[in-house]
Every structure is written in structure tokens, then in C-alpha cells.
Amino acid sequence: MSLNYLCTLSLPESWFEELGRRAPDVAIHRLAAGQEPDPELLDRLDMLHTSEWFPEASQVPRLRCVQLDTSGVDHVRRTTLWDTTIPIATLGGIAPVPMAEYAMMTVLELAHRMPLIERHRADRSWPTNADRLSTLTPRQLPGATLGIIGYGRIGREISRLATAFGMNVLGLSRTGSAAPAAEKFDTGRQTAGADRAEILPMSGLDEVMRRSDILVVVVPLTELTRDMIGARELGLLPAGALVVNIARGGIVDEQALLDRLRSGAIAGVALDVFDEEPLTAASAWWSEPGTLVTPHVAGLAPQYHAQTLDLVVENLSRLADGRPLVNEVDRVSGY
């Protein structure tokens, strides 16, 4: 008997054609934005492949798997599916390489004074030699300590890149180790060198904050991490620290971060995520000196379609065989 698969995503026609070739025993169904789902299909559905659309649990009595098109699951906790035993799998493993590259790109831009340089460009003003030396000399990265809040797959890849720049890496993880808790889907390069990082458990947050010349936040948004980094924690950072947030809004206190930046206690900030998205035109972050602002793009992957297809085919195969899914969410830890 074939599996019934329903996708709510706007993927290319060629993607579904290739899925049909690689999973010939799967009945492929699609739901366009704004389209009403067929109740009979929902009643016999095996896998739902979605990002933001979720039926009520009572509508999908035979559902055996939710395959998310996201790495985070904070939005799923608000649905009735979260309160069931239906396995939920994430897109984790596709984004570590681009997210780590983004993190290092922003670290380098902040270290090399790019926000100030871009202001000179916007004003068409060429600084004097004295101004260039006093305000545009880059800060030294070799020997600096990079703190990573959330030392999972993305954190390990950031660590690998930071180590290549001669930085010391200090990681914070729920388990207090760099070892993955369960089988995961990995498509990126190997993280050679990441094992040189010093890893602390969550109870070591204050120590990580005190020792981090540069702080990168990449931890999932869970009940444990919501409001994790507030004014008190930011106050522990060394003077002139840099902060990069590529996690989720709701983890770092944005107002406290803005206050520390404006006071000069924090020298630079890069934000790809915000408490409210899309970021409103009235937000101070758009024009705040010393900041880099991007519209939640750190996790966009160049080979997204091919890698997503690999993951869906793998989990359809596992579903048919009754094997555990790859990237299955642990509802206790929240990711």
C-alpha cells in the first residue's frame, strides 16, 4: 500500500517529478496557498510536509509524520499536533554551513568596522588619515574568544571556521558536550577542528558571557532559552564585545541590547532575527550605528532543493519501513 504524502510548499514542478521517480510507491498530493484541503485525503494522510500550515490533530487521525521545512519548531508548539505522539522531523542539517558562513561574515564585517565604512560611503565622505587610523583600524581576531550559545551542528561549523582564524572557541550546550544527542541529517562539510572548543553546560552561561569578546547566539527557541539573554547577562560581556544573533527573536532582550550598544559597552551588533518579523520600517535597528541588519537570511542554503529532496525521500523510506525518522524532534528538549 502506498504512502500518502501532502506538501504545502511552493516547490518547483521538477522537485515533485524527481520525488515521484525516487519514491514511486508514494502518492504525492499538493496543497496550494489558500486552497482548502480535501477532508478525505487528510483522513488517510501519512506524511505532511509543511512550514506554517497545520491541521487540527482531529483532522488527521492516521497521520504518521510531520516533515517540517524549518529547523526551528517553536511555531509548532502552538498547534494541537504538538500535543500528540506523531513524530515531527525538522530540516536540520541543511543550514549549518551557510549559517556558519553568515556568522563569520558578520564577525569579520564588525571587526573590520564595516557599519562605519558603509556610513562613509552613504555620505560620500572620505575620512582623513587620522580618522581612518582612529576609527577604522580593525580589531584583532587571532587570540580573541568567540562564545557560541547553542553548540550543536551550526555551532560546531562556526567553531571550525573561527578556529581557522586563530580564535579561541567557548561553547554552551544543553548537554555540556559537542556530541549530537541523536541521529541527524548532515549535508555540509566536516567540522574538523571543532573539537578544540571548550564546551560548558547551560549552567555555565555567565562564564561564557564574561569570557566572550564576540558572542554568537544560535540556540533554538525553547521554554528553556526564551528570554535567556537579558540586561544582566549582556552586562557580563567584556567592554567592547560584539554580538551576533542568528537564532530566533525572543532569546536576546532587544531593548537591553540596544541600550548596551548605544552606551558603548557593546561595540557592534549583527541581527538576522527579531522579536517581531517582518521588522517594521519604524524600527531603530535599520539605522542604528554599529549594526548590521539582515531579513532572516542566514539559513538560506544554496542547495536547498536537492538537500530537502534527499531528506524527504529518506524519511518516506523510513516511514514505510517503520524505522525512526531522521531529525525527529525531542518534545522534552524542544528541538
C-alpha positions in Angstrom: 0.0 0.0 0.0 1.4 3.4 -1.0 2.0 6.2 1.4 0.0 9.4 1.1 2.2 12.5 1.1 0.9 16.0 1.2 3.1 19.1 0.6 2.0 22.7 1.3 5.2 24.3 0.0 5.8 26.2 -3.3 8.5 23.9 -4.7 9.4 23.7 -8.4 7.5 21.2 -10.5 10.8 19.4 -11.2 11.2 18.8 -7.5 7.9 16.8 -7.4 8.8 15.0 -10.6 12.1 13.8 -9.1 10.3 12.9 -5.9 8.0 10.7 -7.9 10.9 9.0 -9.6 12.8 8.3 -6.4 9.7 7.3 -4.3 7.4 5.6 -6.9 5.3 3.9 -4.2 4.3 7.3 -2.7 1.1 9.1 -3.7 2.1 12.7 -4.0 -0.5 15.4 -3.1 -0.1 19.2 -3.0 -2.0 22.0 -1.3 -1.6 25.5 -2.7 -1.7 28.6 -0.5 -5.3 29.4 0.3 -6.6 26.1 -1.0 -9.0 24.1 1.2 -7.6 20.6 1.9 -9.6 17.5 1.0 -11.0 16.0 4.2 -10.8 12.5 2.7 -7.1 13.0 2.0 -6.4 14.3 5.5 -8.2 11.3 6.9 -5.7 8.9 5.2 -2.6 11.1 5.2 0.7 9.5 6.2 3.2 12.4 5.9 2.5 16.2 6.0 5.4 18.3 4.5 4.8 21.8 5.6 6.2 25.0 7.0 3.4 27.1 8.5 0.1 25.3 7.7 -1.0 22.7 10.3 -4.4 21.0 10.5 -6.1 20.2 13.8 -5.0 16.8 15.1 -8.5 15.5 14.9 -8.5 16.1 11.1 -5.5 13.7 10.5 -6.3 10.6 12.6 -3.9 8.4 10.6 -1.0 10.9 10.2 2.3 9.2 10.9 4.8 12.1 10.4 5.1 15.8 10.1 8.1 16.8 8.0 8.9 20.5 8.6 10.5 22.9 6.2 12.1 24.7 9.1 14.9 23.9 11.6 13.1 25.5 14.4 9.9 24.1 15.9 8.7 27.0 18.2 5.8 27.7 15.9 4.6 24.1 16.1 4.2 24.2 19.8 1.1 26.4 19.3 -0.7 23.6 17.3 -2.7 20.6 18.5 -0.2 18.3 16.6 2.5 19.1 19.2 0.4 17.5 21.9 0.2 14.2 20.1 2.7 11.4 19.7 3.0 12.0 15.9 6.8 12.2 15.1 7.9 15.7 13.9 11.0 16.0 11.8 12.9 19.2 11.1 15.0 20.5 8.2 18.1 20.5 10.4 21.4 19.7 8.7 20.8 21.8 5.6 21.6 25.1 7.1 24.8 24.7 9.3 27.3 25.6 6.5 25.5 28.8 5.3 24.6 29.9 8.8 28.2 29.4 10.0 29.5 31.3 6.9 27.0 34.1 7.7 28.1 34.2 11.3 31.8 34.5 10.3 30.9 37.1 7.6 29.3 39.3 10.2 32.1 38.8 12.7 34.6 39.9 10.1 32.4 42.9 9.0 32.0 44.1 12.5 35.7 43.5 13.3 36.7 45.5 10.2 34.3 48.4 11.0 32.0 47.9 8.0 29.0 49.6 9.5 31.0 52.8 9.9 32.6 52.3 6.5 29.2 52.0 4.9 28.2 55.3 6.5 31.1 57.0 4.9 30.0 55.5 1.6 26.4 56.7 2.1 27.7 60.2 2.9 30.3 60.1 0.1 32.8 61.2 2.7 36.5 60.2 2.7 37.9 60.1 6.2 41.2 61.7 7.0 44.3 59.6 7.7 43.9 60.3 11.4 40.2 59.3 11.3 41.0 56.1 9.4 43.6 55.1 12.0 41.5 56.0 15.0 38.1 54.7 13.9 38.6 52.2 11.0 41.5 50.1 12.2 40.2 46.5 12.6 40.1 44.7 15.9 42.3 41.7 16.2 40.6 38.3 15.8 43.5 35.9 16.5 43.5 35.2 20.2 40.0 36.6 20.7 37.4 34.4 22.4 34.3 33.5 20.4 31.4 32.4 22.6 28.8 30.2 20.9 25.4 30.0 22.7 24.0 26.7 21.3 26.8 24.3 20.4 25.0 22.0 18.0 25.6 21.3 14.3 25.7 25.0 13.4 27.8 25.8 16.4 30.4 23.2 15.5 30.7 24.6 12.0 31.1 28.1 13.3 33.8 26.8 15.6 35.6 25.2 12.7 35.7 28.5 10.8 36.6 30.5 13.9 39.5 28.2 14.7 40.9 28.8 11.2 41.0 32.5 12.1 43.0 31.7 15.2 40.2 32.4 17.6 39.5 30.5 20.9 36.1 29.0 21.0 33.9 28.7 24.0 30.6 26.8 23.5 27.4 26.4 25.6 25.2 23.4 25.1 22.3 21.7 26.9 24.3 18.5 27.3 27.6 20.2 28.1 29.2 18.3 25.2 29.6 18.7 21.4 28.2 15.2 20.7 24.9 15.2 18.9 22.1 13.7 21.0 20.5 11.7 18.2 20.9 10.7 14.6 20.8 13.8 12.4 20.7 14.7 8.7 24.0 16.3 7.7 24.9 17.6 4.3 27.6 20.1 5.0 31.4 19.7 5.2 33.1 18.0 8.0 33.7 20.0 11.2 37.4 19.2 11.6 38.9 21.3 14.3 35.7 22.0 16.1 36.6 19.5 18.9 39.2 22.1 20.1 36.4 24.2 21.6 35.8 24.3 25.3 32.2 23.3 26.0 30.1 24.2 29.0 26.6 23.2 30.2 23.8 25.7 30.4 24.7 26.4 34.0 27.9 28.0 32.6 26.1 30.8 30.7 27.5 33.5 33.0 31.0 32.3 32.4 30.6 32.2 28.7 29.3 35.8 28.7 32.2 37.0 30.9 34.8 35.5 28.6 33.4 36.2 25.1 34.9 39.0 23.2 32.5 38.0 20.4 29.1 36.3 21.2 27.2 34.3 18.6 23.7 33.2 19.5 22.4 30.2 17.6 20.4 28.3 20.3 16.9 27.0 19.4 14.0 28.9 20.9 12.5 26.7 23.6 11.0 27.3 27.1 14.5 27.0 28.5 16.0 29.6 26.1 13.2 32.1 25.9 14.5 35.4 27.4 17.8 33.7 28.1 20.0 36.7 27.5 18.7 39.8 29.2 20.2 43.0 30.6 22.0 41.2 33.4 23.7 38.7 31.0 24.6 41.3 28.5 26.2 43.3 31.3 28.6 40.5 31.9 30.2 40.8 28.4 33.7 42.4 28.2 33.7 46.0 27.3 33.6 46.5 23.5 32.2 43.0 22.8 30.5 42.1 19.5 27.1 40.3 19.4 25.7 38.3 16.5 22.2 36.8 16.7 21.2 34.2 14.1 18.9 32.2 16.4 15.3 33.4 16.9 13.7 36.5 18.3 12.8 36.1 22.0 16.1 34.8 23.1 18.0 38.1 23.4 16.4 41.2 25.0 16.5 43.6 22.1 16.0 46.7 24.1 18.7 45.8 26.5 21.0 45.0 23.6 20.2 48.4 22.0 20.8 50.2 25.3 24.2 48.5 25.7 25.2 49.3 22.1 24.2 53.0 22.5 26.2 53.3 25.7 29.3 51.9 24.0 29.5 48.9 26.3 28.9 46.7 23.2 30.9 47.8 20.1 28.8 46.2 17.3 25.8 44.1 16.7 24.6 41.9 13.8 21.0 40.8 13.8 19.3 38.4 11.4 16.3 37.6 13.6 14.0 39.8 15.6 11.2 39.7 18.2 8.7 40.8 15.5 9.2 39.8 11.9 9.0 41.4 9.4 10.9 44.2 11.0 8.8 47.3 10.9 10.0 50.4 8.9 9.9 52.3 12.2 12.4 50.1 13.9 15.5 51.8 15.2 17.7 48.8 14.1 17.5 49.8 10.5 19.6 53.0 11.0 21.3 52.3 14.4 25.1 53.0 14.1 27.3 50.0 14.7 24.8 47.4 13.4 24.4 45.0 10.6 20.7 44.1 9.9 19.5 41.3 7.5 16.0 39.9 6.9 16.3 36.4 8.4 18.5 35.1 5.6 21.3 33.3 7.5 19.8 29.9 7.0 19.1 30.1 3.3 21.0 27.2 1.6 22.4 27.2 -1.9 21.5 23.6 -2.5 18.2 23.8 -0.6 16.0 21.9 -3.1 18.4 19.0 -3.6 19.1 18.6 0.1 15.4 18.9 1.0 14.5 16.2 -1.5 17.2 13.9 -0.1 15.7 14.4 3.4 12.1 13.8 2.4 13.0 10.7 0.4 14.9 9.3 3.3 12.1 9.9 5.8 9.5 8.5 3.4 11.6 5.3 3.2 11.9 5.1 6.9 8.2 5.7 7.4 7.4 2.8 5.0 9.8 0.5 6.9 8.7 1.6 10.3 12.1 3.0 11.2 12.8 6.1 13.3 12.9 9.4 11.3 16.0 11.4 10.8 15.9 14.8 12.6 13.0 13.7 14.8 12.2 16.4 17.4 12.6 15.6 21.1 9.5 17.2 22.6 11.1 17.3 26.0 14.1 19.4 24.9 12.0 21.3 22.4 14.1 20.7 19.3 
